[in-house]
Amino acid sequence: MEEAQTYILGTDTEELFRLGVQHQVWAEEAQHGWRLANFKTGQTLLDLGCGPGYCTKELAFLVGSKGKVIGIDKSLKFISFLNEIASKYNLNIEAVNTDFDAMQLEPDSLDGMYCRWALAWIPNPKEVLQKIAEALKPGGKMVIQEYYDWSLLQTEPKKEALSKAIAMALKSFKDTDNEMDIGRHLPTILPEIGMRVTSYRPMTKIATPYNGIWQWPKTFFQSYFPRLETQKYLTREEVKAALIELEDLEKIDGASICTCLMIEVIAEKM
């Protein structure tokens, strides 16, 4: 697969920045999940779908020099970026450029796994989770943060062109073989692969023009809406109208964006 096609939003410098914005919005949720799972010094952890490694870096500081974090991602650019981070901060990170289907993990080698928005973009999440379950030590934990209901993404006040663009974004996801709302299925899947669910936690954000959360949906819309023209879900005029309405929305006192409903599921290997 060409690097440009690795992710729906690409892997260029602009996307590196957008992912940094996204991480700032969700970092506290990731860290809360790690605490609930008791990720700690000396452990070996897997960051599945690590991207450029914003979470991988934090996990590596958490496990310390006696622990290790394995970051797996299919983007060579992201893995190269992660290697630079590991070298700069002298962190024990093993950055692996591979597809989930091709990843190789030693049995009983992991104390834990973390993933955020990794399973929503693949057609076989159960098979991938099964492979990870086999690599976990008894008592090892999975911390998974995924979409539960993407369709809840909406603005207040509603804007016609912007609402259509959001709906077409969801349709473009639904038209793939992937399950965008994989989070709702995890409580069924995990026990089937020998994992005991120990925690559920809903997560959502309300963005306003006056808080830092706003930049997360805004930068996603600005990056993805033009791609909907290429995919024939929107016309150029519809994309332009949606982005104009996004700018107008930001100027409205009291405006808000309700982001997609996420769920965190923590499970322990039986």
Buried (B, 14 or more C-beta within 10 A) or exposed (E): EEBEEBBBBBBEEEBBEBBEBBBBBBEEBBBBBBEBBEBBEEBBBBBBBBBBBBBBBBBBEBBBEEBBBBBBBBBEBBBEBBBEBBEEEEBBBBBBBEEBEEBEBEEEBBBBBBBBBBBBBBEBBBEBBBBBBBBBBEEBBBBBBBBBBBBEBBBBEEBEBBBBBBBBBBEBBEEEEBBBBBBBBBEEBBEEBBBEBEBEBEBBBEBBBEEEBBBBBBBBBBBBBBBBBEBEBBEEEBBBBBBEBBEEBEEBEEBBBBBBBBBBBBBBBE
